[in-house]
Amino acid sequence: MSARTTSNESTTYDVIVVGGGFAGVAATKFLGKAGVRTLLIDRNNYQQFQPLLYQVATAQLPGTDVAAPLRTLFRRHKSVRVLTAEVTAVNARDRSVTLADGTAYSSRILVLATGAEVNFFGTPGAAEYSYPLYSLDDATRLGSALVAELDDRDAALADGTTTEPRSVVVVGGGPTGVETAGAIAEALKRVVPHYFSDQVAQQFSVHLVDLGPTVLAPFSAKSQAYAHEKLDQLGVRFHLKTGVNEIHEDHVVLSDGSTLMADTVIWAGGLKAQSVIGTAGLPTGRGGRLDVSPDLTVPNAEGVYALGDSANIPDGNGQSLPQLGAVAMQAGKWAGKNIVADLNGQPRTPFNYVDKGFMAMIGRGAAVAELGTGRKQLDGPLAFASWLAVHDALLPRWAQRTDAVANWSRDYLTNSRSAFMVGTGESGQGVSDR
């Protein structure tokens, strides 16, 4: 088979998986082990570990620790082909996809695991002037911007130029917003003075804005109170029950009428399904996602599965499962089982999610964890250690796990970050397959 068909040709696979995130990779791994002829398509040639992107932005980890080349992951799965390309259209009726160059591929079964894109909820200026934190490129752009601001302040102070204090504004009080705000505040307190004067760090304050009355809304009141206390100790300033009306190049206008002077605004305020889902000709539900049946198939779309941030997966109690990496990974593997059953003419089984709980990092030695269906609550150093262990174990390759432990050990035992003075490294495009 040629590596690429012409724009007028169509190549058929047993399964096409669109998206190389947690769900898409988990499904493709199961199919590869079963010897199913599968095409995995993603715009990037790597799988990124999203929960750690904020640590790339704050130079705690290099990008190579959170991105695994897809071809490396599937090197031993001879029935799997990895294609780096942009899918611009999906046809659910004939289970086909069209790429940006016009190439078309069709399949017996189509898996939509396209991931998410930022939802700015129509906030004026948000798309132009804020930094989302959903991709490796987002993380490296943010990291470079933060270091550039520090450099500018250092130069101004050295020249004797009068400078007004500035804000770093984080929009969204969920786990991503809390972890990002905590990481930046801690860096200003402990790491920045290691490279610059104390005056430079004092030029910046971190603000956390959220419409809700508390941070970490899905967590217990105890965990919320602990996170609030630890963030407060790091100097984070809260604007709760407050929205963002406008974002400008150098300031943010809040819904209470106040203004924060800020050159860096980080948007952790919400996600929605990738817009390509809207081309599939299927009705969408909450967040632009596809509502799926318990067996993870899309109703009235034969041979089409939806997973991860492309799907609203029922929890059995009239609600949808949360958009978590754990849900995506388990659903991906389960979809793989059901697809093999489809190909062998056997019945599918409903997805049974094993709830392992959730956790959030606040800073050095500080985290919250609520584990299992009973939500066993941990906070402080024990939760911090649990967070490190779980996230390290979930990294896809042994080399990354070892390197992450080394970087975390250095970071949490010292105030030095090797990537700090050069931003966060390269853009993340074209991660090596070696």
Disulfide bonds with the S-S distance in Angstrom:
none
